[in-house]
Amino acid sequence: MIKIDERGYYGEFGGAFIPEMLHPNVEELRQKYLEIMADPTFEKEFRDLLKDYVGRPSPLYFAKRLSAHYGTQIYLKREDLNHTGAHKINNTIGQILMAKRLGKTRIIAETGAGQHGVATATVCALVGLPCIVYMGAIDIDRQAPNVSRMRMMGAEVRPANSGSKTLKDATNEAIRDWINNPEDTHYIIGSVVGPHPYPDMVARFQSVISEEMKWQLKEKTGNENPDAIIACVGGGSNAAGAYYHYLNEPDVRLIAVEAAGMGIDSGESAATSVLGSKGIIHGSRTLLMQTDDGQIVEPYSISAGLDYPGIGPLHAHLIASGRAEAISITDEDALRASYFLSKKEGIIPALETGHAFAALDYIKFKEEEVVVINLSGRGDKDLATFVKHFERF
């Protein structure tokens, strides 16, 4: 049975390792999040916004040409069609409602690819709360369209100029802000990472993905369980949402696709399941890329949302226990798969999602098997990168 315990652990991964200044904030959230989420008025407001503002349910689309090419039955969970263009909005809607009930008046967030930043700026504009988004300086350059979208909605985007100037460093800066402003600030963490209860809370908000998949599959195939679910994993919120209602269905293969960057052994990679070891990062015990003396190894991926040196504790447990299979995909393969999907189905995926599609070239499925790929985001934000490689693909 896969579930979180009262201390916030999935097996040996999880917990809350936080500075003393943050203990009241995190403890208040831990004590109240399940009670708030179970409140009928909260549930109704959350569901109404998912329907009328986000545009849920997102379609489950049978990819006919892709299926014919790979010789199996491929369905795409179209999170790219959500308002703001990705799955991130599911979580930010939930967390902004949570913040309001906790009396918080200031919102901070971190972002890599910019989709979580956009989703946070969106919900802050929706409810009228100030928003500060921390983003690595490198990511600000390579995800410029999302930076403009955040600013247009009134968010302040603050660059993280330390370390690799990417997602890890943006998270560090957000945590420093939170320590300095603990009383009035809620930190909307964008993935299933951080101290308990964040990994569980974010997974619960994202579980609407697999909740819909079950009845959509039943409607389309007669069976609510697929044979396999494929999702990309950085921190892992889209994967957590796609897996959630299937965690204890052992006949459903869970396939987590990580970023191998320039290659697992290249020194420029983010393949945590292969290169990582047990350690503590950003408030939880999980698998992370680190040196022998515990210094974090800088990750790399062409996709700004996957270059994180760890994975969420749920995914660490799923992979370590054998419940999920991990596969690492290079930049080259992710680019190729993104172009292939665009030309086969007329859908341009986010580069993060392109990694998930590349897994189809390495895992063979039977003709009768049903495979769901969580199409976690659309590729508008990555067009500048795609343009650089037009002639190669």
N, C-alpha and C positions, 0 to 999 in steps of 0.2 A: 504493500500500500504506500503510494507516494503522497505525502502530505507534510505540512509544516508543523513543528511542535510549538509548545507555548513559549519557548525561548527564541523562536524564529529560526530554527534550524531545519534544513532538509538533510537528514543524515548527519554528516559531520560538517556541512557547509551552511553558513548563514550567521546569525547572531547580530549583536549590535556593539561595535567597538567605536566609541565616540568620545570626544572631549567632554569634560565635566560641564562646560558651558552649554552644551547642546542636550544634556540629559533631560531637563524639564520638557523641552520641546518634543523630543523623540518619545519620551515616556507618555506624555499627554496623547500623542498620536496613537501610540501602541494601545493605550487603555480605551480609546474611544472609536478607533476606525471601524471595527466590526459592528459596534452598536449603531454608529451613524449610517453605515452602508445598509444595515438591516431595517432602518427606519422607513416606513412606507412613503413618507413625503419626500425623503431623499431619493429613494428608488424611483418614484414617479418623475421627479424633476430630471434625474439622470436619464431615464429611458425616453422621456419626451424630447430632451435635447439631442440624444442620439438619433432619434427618428426625424425630427423636424429641422434640426440645425446641421447635424453631421450628414444626414442622408442615409442612415441605416434602415434596413439591412443592406450590406454591400452584396452585390451579386456573386453567385458561384457560377462561373462560366466554363462550359465545356470547350476546351481548346482543340477544335477538330483537326486542324492542320498540324499542330504540334503533336497531337496524339498519333496521327498517322505516321509522322516521321519517326517517333520513338517506339512505335508498336505497343502502346499501352493507353489507358484511359486517363487523360490528364485534365483536371479541373483547376481553375484559378480562382482563389478567393480574392476578390477585387477590392482590397483595401486602398488601392490607388485612387479609387473613385470617391473616397470620403472627402468632405470639405477639408481643405488644406493639403490634400494629396497624399496622405499616408495614414497608417494606423495610429500615429501618435495622438491624434485628437481624442480617441476613446479615453485615454488615461488623463489628459489634461482637463477634459470636461469633468471627470470624476473628482480630480484633485482640487479644482477650483471650487467646486461645491463643498468639498471637505474643508478647505481653507476658510470659506465663509462661515461654516458652522463652528469652526474653532475660533472665530473672531479675529483672524489674521487680516491685516490691511496692506500688506506689501508682499509681492511675489518675486522670487528669483528662480532661475533655471539655468541649466547647462545645455549646450547643444553641440553636436558634431557636424552631421550633414545639414543641420539647420531645420529639419522638419519638426523636431521637438520644440525648437525655439519659436518657429512659426505657430505651432499649435498652442504654445503657452501664451504668446502675444495675442493670439486670436481670442482665447477664453478670458484673458485679462481685459481686453477691449469689450468683450461681451458683458462682463459684470462691473466694469469701471474701476479696476484696481491697477496701481502702478506695477510695471513689469521691468525687471532687469535680467537680461540674458547674457551669460558668459559663454564666449566662443573662442576657440583657439585662433590666433592671428592667421595661421596658414589656412584654416577652414574658412575664415572670413573672406579670404581672397578666392578660394576655389568654389565657394558656395555663395557668390555675390547675389544672385537673385533672391535667395532666402533671406539674406541680410536686409535687402531692400524691403521685402515684404514685412519683416518684423518692425522695421523703422516706420513704415507707412501706417502700421496699426498702433503706433505710439510707444513701442518698447525701446528701451535703451540697450544697445548691444555693446558690451564691454569686452575688449580683446584680452585673451590670456597670452602673455608674451614669454612665459617661462617654459622650460623643458622643450618638448617637441612642438609646442604651440598648437596642440590639437585637443581631442576630447578629454583625455586624462587631465590635462592642465586646466581646461575650462571647468571641470568638476572640482579640482583643487580650489580654484578661485571662488566658485560658488559656495563651497563649504566654509572658506574663510569669511565670506560675507555673512553667512548664517551665524557663525560664531560671534561676529560683531553686532548682529541685530537679531538676537534670539527671541525677543518677546513679541514683536509685531510681524515677523516674517515667516512665510511658509515657503519651503523649498520644494518645488515641483520637480522631483527627479524623473528623468525621462525613460528609464529602463528598469528592469528587475534587478537592480543593484542597490548598494547602500545599506544602511543599518535597518534591521527589523523595526517597523513593519513594512518598509517600502517594497521589498521584493514581492511580498505576498499581496500588498494592496494594489500595486501596479498590475500584477498578474490577474487579480480579480477584475479590475476594470477592463483589462484587455481580453478577458475570457469570453466577452460577447462574440468574439471571432469564432471560436469553436462551438459556442452555443448555437450560433446561426448555421454553422457548417453541418451540424447534426441533422437539423430538420431539412436543410436544403439538399443534402445528400440523400436522405430518405425520400424526398420528393422526386429527385432525378434518377436515382439508381435503385430505390427500394430498400436500401441498407444505409443506416445512419453512420456506419463506421467505414472509413476508407481502408485500403491496405497500407498506405503510407502517407505521411505528411512531411513535406519538405519546407524548411524555413531558414533564412539566413540568421546568424547569431553574432552580434557584437556583445552588447550587454544582454540582449535577448528578449525584449518585450514583445515583439511581434511573434516570435516563436512560442513564448510562454502563452500568449493568447490563443494561438492556433493549436497548441498541444493540450491546453488546460482540461477540457472535458474528456480527453482521451488518455490522461496520465495513467489511469488504472485499467486501461484496455490493452492488455499485452499483445493482442493480435494486430494492433495498429503500430506500424513501424514509425518511430519518430526520428527524423533525419535532420541534424543540425549542421548548417553549412557555414564554416568560418572563412576568414580571409587569409590566404597564404601569402598575399602580397607578391613579392618577386620570387617566392619559393620558400618552402619551410626552412631550408638550411641556408638561406641567402643572408640572414641577418636583417632582412627587411620584410617582416611578416607580422601577422596578428593571430596566428594559429594557436590560441591559448590551450586548447585541449591536448595538443601535441607538445608544445614547448613550455607549458605552464607547470607550476607545482603549487602545493597548498600554501596559502599565505593570506594576509589581510590587506585589503585595499578599499578605500572609501567607505569604511564602516562595517564590512562583513568579511567573513572567512570564506575564501573561494579558491579557484584555480587562477593563478596569474603568472605572467611572464616576469621572472626576476632572476637576479644573479645569485650565486651561492651565498652571498652575505646579505641577501634580502633587498637589494636595490632594484627598483622596477626597470625592466628593459623597455626601451621606447618601441612601441608598435608601429607598423606601417601597413597601409592599404591604400589603393587608389580610391576607395570609397570612404568618405569622411565619417560615415556612421559605423564603420566596422573596425577602425584603427584604435581599439581600446585594449589595454594590456591584460584584461581579465574577462571573465564571463559571470553572469549572475549566479548566485548560489544554487538556485533550482537547476540550472543547466549543468553546473559542476556535478551535482548529485546524479542527474539523469545520465550523464556521460560516464562518471566514475562507477555507477552501479550497473551499467550496461543497458539501461532502459532506452537510452537514445544513442544513435550512431552519429559520430562526428566525421565530417569530411572537410578537407581544406582545399580551397579553390584560389588559383592565382589571379592576379590582375588581368592577365592575357585571356584566360578562360572566361572571366566575368564579362569582359568587353565583348568577346566573341558571342557569348550567350545572349547578351543584351541586344546586339545587332540582329541575331538570329530570331529572337522573339519579335522584334520590331517588324522584321520583314515577313515572318510567317503569320503573325496574328494582328499586326497593326497596333501593337501595344508597346510603348517605349517604357521600360522599367527603370526605376532608380538603380544606380550601380550596386547598391547593397543587395537589392532583390535579384539583380543579374547573377550574383554568386549562387543563389538558390537554383536558378535555371541551369547553370553550368553543371550542377550535380547530375543532371540527366545524362550527361556524356560519360559518366563514370559508374552509374548504378543501373543495372539492367532489370527491368520490370517485365512481367508476363503480360500478354495481350489482354487478358481479362481483368488484370489488376486495376484498381482505382487509386490514382495518386493525386493528392491535393497539394498544390504549391501556394503558399501564402504570398500573394503579390503585394508586398507590404508598402510600396510607394511608387509613384510615377517619376519619370526621368527628366522632367522639365529642368530641375535644378542641376542636372549633370550634362546638359546639352553642350556646354563649352568643352567639357572633357571628351564627349563623343565626337565632336567636330574635329578635334585634333587627330582622330584615328579613322576618319571617313575612308581614306584611300586604302587602308590596310584591310578593311572588312567589306 
